[in-house]
Amino acid sequence: MFLASGVRRRLGVQLASIAVTSIVFFMLGGALLAGSVWFGGAIAAAILLLLEWRRSAADRGPALDAVSSLRLLYRTALERFALAATLFALALGVLRLDPLALLTGFIVGQAALIMTGTGKTE
């Protein structure tokens, strides 16, 4: 899958931020906490990739009218929510990861996205 340079940069910043955070959690509590941070960061990265996929599909397709644009916006928001909820349920229910470390990884991943910007610059 080809990613635009802006998306690669955002993913790189997310990866670096999560790596630093996971090292801190590894020193504080071991491999389970570090793995939980990585999974939380993976949830944030998955949401970024979903958004980029939807944006690129909308850019390649025909111009949308206002109703279609709004429908796409709501659909994408629902998909993001469902993806995040499913991955959090998997992490907490099935994998039994540490909740604090998981949320910290997710928050750090989202904060990295905010720091790098979300606008289309290409």
N, C-alpha and C positions, 0 to 999 in steps of 0.2 A: 504494500500500500504506500503510495507516494504521499508524503506530507509536505505542506508548504513550509518555508523556512520559519515563518512566524510561529507555527504550531510546534515545530521541532525546538525552537528556542524556548517556548513556554514549557514544553515537556522536560527540557533539560534543566530549567530552573526548578521545576517541581521535583525532579529526580535528585538534584543537588540538595535542596532543602530537606527532603525526606531522608536522604542519606545522613545528613548531619543530625537530624532529630533521632533517627534510629540508633546512631552511635551513642548518643546521650542516654537513650532508654536502655541500650544494651549494657552500658556501664552501670546504670542504676539497678537493673533488674534481670538482665539476662536475655537469652535468645527469644523467649516467648514475647516479651515486651517489644523487642526490636522487630520481630515478625509482624506483630500487631500494627506497629507504626507503618511498615511497608504495605500491609493490606489496606490500611486507611488511605495511604497515598495512592494506591492502585485504584481505589474507588474514585478519588478525585481525578486521576488521569483518565479513567474510563469515561467519566462525565465529559471531560474536555474533548476526547475523541468522538463521542456521540455528537456534541455540539458542532465540531468541525465537519463531521460527516453530513449533518443536516444542512449546515451553511453551504458547503460545497455543492450539495445536491440542489439546493435552492438557486445558487448562482448559475449552475449549468442549465437549469430548466427554463421554461418560458417565464416571462414577467407575470407576477401574480397580482390579482386585484386585491382590494382591501380585505374582503371577506376571506379569501383564500390565504392571504398572509396571516391573518389573525388565527385561522384554523390551524395553520402550520405552527404558529407560535405556541398555541395551547397544546397541540399534540406533542411537540418537542418538550415542553415543560412537564407533561404527564410522563413521557418516556424517561426523562431525567429522574423524576421522583421514583418511578417504578424500578429503574436500574439501581439507584442508591439504596432504596428500601430492600431490594432483593439481596444486594451484596452485603449490606449491614446484617440482614437476617442470617445469611450464610456464615458471616464472620462470628457473630455472637451465638447463634443457635447451634450450628453444626460444628464449626471449628473451635468454638469456645475460646476465642481470643480475648485479650484484656480490653475491656471497654474504654478505659482512659487512654491507653496507648493508641487504640484504634481511632478514637475521635481526634486525638492529637495529630495523628498522621493525616487524617482527612482535612482537618483545619489548616495544617501547614501546607498541604497540597492546594487547597483553595486559596489560601493567602498568597502563595507563589503565583497563582493565576492572576489574582488581582494586581499584584505588584508588577507583573509583566504587561498588563493591559489586555483587554479583550477585544479591542477594535480591529477591524480588517485594515491591514496596512499594505498588503501586496497589491 
